[in-house]
Amino acid sequence: MERLPHTNSVNKAIGANSVACKTLGTDAASHDDSADKKQDSMPKKQPYVSHQPDSHGHIHYSDDENGMWQALLERQAEQIPNRACPAYLDGLKKLNLPATRIPQLHGIDEVLQATTGWQTAAVPALISFGKFFKLLANKSFPVATFIRRFDDMDYIEEPDIFHEIVGHCPLLTHPAFATFNETYGKLGLNATKEERWFLARLYWFTIEFGLVGQNQSSRRIYGGGILSSPSETVYALNAGSEQQSEPQHQPQNQPEHRAFDLLDVLRTPYRIDHIQPIYYVIDDLDTLFDIVNSDIMGMVKQAMSLGLFEPSYAVKNA
């Protein structure tokens, strides 16, 4: 799912933190500065609207909305064992999410504050790129307070509360994951618009669609875009090929797993409305500390000068 409408240019699509990931199974998140622009090619449908809390800070959800949460949670619970990384499962246990209703954000905040000092921030479905970075830089994770409709169960472009809470919040209890998000926000605040396009790919191939584990037999998922999508949770670990050269076209049912290389990641285009053909793999979650301590913006400038790899998917017409 995406938090902001993306541009027609695939190479300028901004992946970011988001909610119900769309690219996962076609869930994922994307951020873009053109929040006020509508994408003419998208089918017209009723827009999602975030709920506002009452005077006590409580958000009231309907029975249908709570039913959607329960259905998504039950289906995903069948997929994540032996697929999600141990730190994610540990974080999920700490959150102790309710099974039959959408959780209130203050309950999530209590756990995050006690572990890494983070908290959530209720936001509309669409926020500006600048606000997104500012929230992360201040250790606040944006969460849109609506949930997808049943006809969008497998695919949603907007970020919903299921994606953010189930996809990302469990790992926000892990120091490396939390630090990476904070650093990313600070870098984004000071980046130019073009630099943000390249930074988006870093977030996309780590926080949204990252895999962890050197050995394929023990490889697991940590990207929230995957973990909030039952279909992509299965697909992402479906006997991916090992490859470290430039991306090649892969069969739709066989993703490519590539060893994480920061420069390559920054040069790899992606589509937010398409299941991912390529996943980058880090050795372990503490590798995120290593990325944070590297010269990310220096690599961004180098990637800008070299340009993007050829897409590994069919490019949509503008």
N, C-alpha and C positions, 0 to 999 in steps of 0.2 A: 504494500500500500504506500501511497505517498502522501506526504504532508502538504506538499505544494504541487500544483499542476506542473508537469514537465514541459519542456520546449519540444517542438516537432523534431529537432535534431537529436538523434540518438546519442551522438557524441557529446552533447551538452546536457544530457539528462543527469540530474543530480540525485544520487542515492543517498539516503541518510538514515536517520533513525526511524523508523516508523512503526506504524501500527500494522495491523494485519498485513503482513507483507504480501505483496502481490506477486512478487516474483517468486515467491515460494510457491510453488504450486501455482503460483502467480499471486503471491502476496509479497509485499515488500514496501519499502519506503523510499521516498524520493523528495528532495527539497530543491527549490528553485526560486530565484528572485522574482520571477514573473507570476506572483500569486494572483494578480488581478486579471490574468489572461486565461481564457477558456480554450480548451483544445477542441477545435471544430470537428475533428474526426471521431471524437468519443461519442458513443450513443447517449441520447438524452435520458436521464432517469432522475428520480427524486433524490436530491442531495441529502447527504447525512448532516445532521445537526447535533452538536454536543449538548449534553444536559447541563443545566445550571444547578448548583447546590442550593439547598434551602438555607434558612437563617442559622441553622445549626451545622452547616457544612455537609449535610447528608444529601446524596443524590438518589432520587427515586427512579427505579427502573420498572418497566412493565413485566408482566408474567412472560410475554413473548421474548423480551430481551434477556431475562434471566434464563429462559429455556434455551436460547441460542448459546449463552455462556456454557450451560451444562452440556449441551450437545457437542460443542467444540472441545471442551475439556475432556469429556469421556472419550471422544474419538482420538484425541492426541495422546491420551494416557496409554492407549493401545500401541502407539507407534514409538514413543521415546525410549522405552527400556532397551538397553544395549545399542542405542543410537545417539542419545544426548550425552555430552561429556559429564563426568562425575561431578564437577563443580556446579554445573547447571542443576543436576538432580539434587545436590545438597542445598542449593539456594531455593529450589522449589519447595523442599521440605521446610526450610526456615520460614518461607512466606505462608505456608499452611493455608492455601487458597480455599475459599468455600466452594463446594462442589455444585451447589444448586442455585447460586446467585452471584451476580457481579460484585466483587469486593469494593468496599469504600477505600478511597485513596489514603485516608489517614492510617488505616491498618497496614498498608504497604509501607508507608513512611516510617512507622515505628520500627519495622525490621531493618529497613535500609539505613536509618539513622544510627541504629545500634551496631551495624556491621561496618559500613564504609563512610557514614556521614552524608549519604545522599538522601534525596527526597523526590517525590513526584511533583509535577506541576500540571494542573488541569488546563488544557488548551482547546481551542476550536479544532475542527478537522484540518484546516489550513492555517499555517503560520508562516511568517516571513523567514527567510534564510537567517537574517540577522538575529531574530528572536530565538531561533533554534540554537544557534551557536552561543548566545548569551546565557541561555538556560543551562546548557551543558557546562559551560565555563564556571558556572556558579553551583555545580553539583545538583542540578534540578533536572529530572528527566521528564520531557513533555509527554503527556498522556491525554489523548482525545477521549472525552467521556461519552462516547457512543459505541454501540456494537453493531457489527454487520447484520444485514437482514438474511433470512434463510436462503433467498435466491442468490446471495453473494457468499455463500458459505465457503466455497473453494477459491474464490477470486474477488479481491477488492482492492481498488487503487488507493483509497483513503486509508489512513492509519486508524485502526480502531483500538478499543481498550484491550481486546484479547491479545492482539499482537504485542502491544507495549508491555502489558502485565505478564503474560505467559511467555512471550518471546524474549524479553530483555531484562525484566526486573529480577528474576532469579540470579542472573550473573552479575547484577549490580551489587550483590553481596560479596563479590570476589574483588580483592584489591587491584589486581592488574586490569581487569575489565573496567572497573570504576575509574581508575587513573587514566586509562586510554581515552575514555569518553570525555573526561574533564580536559585533558590536554588537547583533544581534537576541537573542543569548543573554543578554547583560547586561541588556537591557530586559526580557526575559521573567522573569528572576530576581526583579526588583523589581515586577512587575506583579501586579495582583489577578487573581482567576479570570476575572472578566468582561472585564477588559482583555486577558487572554490569548486569549479567544475572538476578539476583534477583531484582535489581533496575528497570529493564525493566518492570517487572510485575506491579510495582507501577505506572509507566507512562501509561501503557496499560489500567489499570482498573480505571484510573482517567482521564487524559487529552485526551486519545483516546476513551475510552468506558465507561465513567462515567455517572451516573444518580444522580440527586439531588432532595431531597424532602422526608420527613419522611412518609407522607401519600400517599398511592398509587394513590388516586384521583387527587392529585396535583403534582405528580412526573413529573419531566421534564428531558430533555437531556442536558448535557453540553459537552460530549465527542465529539471531532471533527471527530473521525472515524465514529461515527453514523451520525452526522449532515451533512456530505458530501456524505452520501449514502441514497437516497430516500427509498430504500427497508428496510434498517435496522432502519431508523428513525421510520417507522411504526412498525416493528417487536419488537424493544426494549421495547416499552411500551405496548406490547400485553398481558395484564393480567398476568404479571409475578407473580410467587408464592413467598410468603414471607418465607425466610428460613435463619437461622443463623448458622446452623451446617455445617459439611463438605459438599462440593459440591456433588450432586447426578446427575445421568443421567436425563436429561429433554427432553421432546418431542421437536422436532426441531421447532415447531410453538409456543412453550410456554417457554420463557426465565425464568430464575430464578433470582430474585432480592434479594441480600444479603446486610445486613447492613454493612457498611464499618468498617473493622477491619484491621489495618495495617499489623499485623502478618499474618492473613489469606490471605490478598491480595498478600503478598510476596511469599506465598507458593502455590498459585493457578496457575497451568499451563494453557496455552491457545494455540490455533492455529491461525495463521495469515491468513490461506486460508479457513476459515470456519466461518460461522455466529456464533456469540457468544452465548453460552448457559447460561452464567452467567454474570450478571452486578452487580457491587458494588455501593451502594447508600450512598452518604453523606447527612447530614442534610441540609446544605446550602453552598453556594460558599465560605463563610468565613471559613468553616471547613478546607479549603485548608491551611489557615494560621495556624490552629491548627496542621495539619500534618507537616508543615514546621518547627514548633517549637518543635516537638517531636524528640525523639532519633531515627531517621530513620536508621542510620547505625548500631546502637545497635540492632535494630529489624532485620536488614538484616543478621547480624551475627547469631542471634537466629534462623531465618528462615533457614539459611544454615545448622545449626546443626540439626534441626528437619526434614529437607527435604520437598519435595513437596507433596501435596495432590494427590490422584489418579485423573487422567484426567477425565473430565466429557464428553469426546468425544472419538470417535474412534481414536486410535493412528496410524499414518501412518507408514508403514514399512520403515526402514532406507534404 
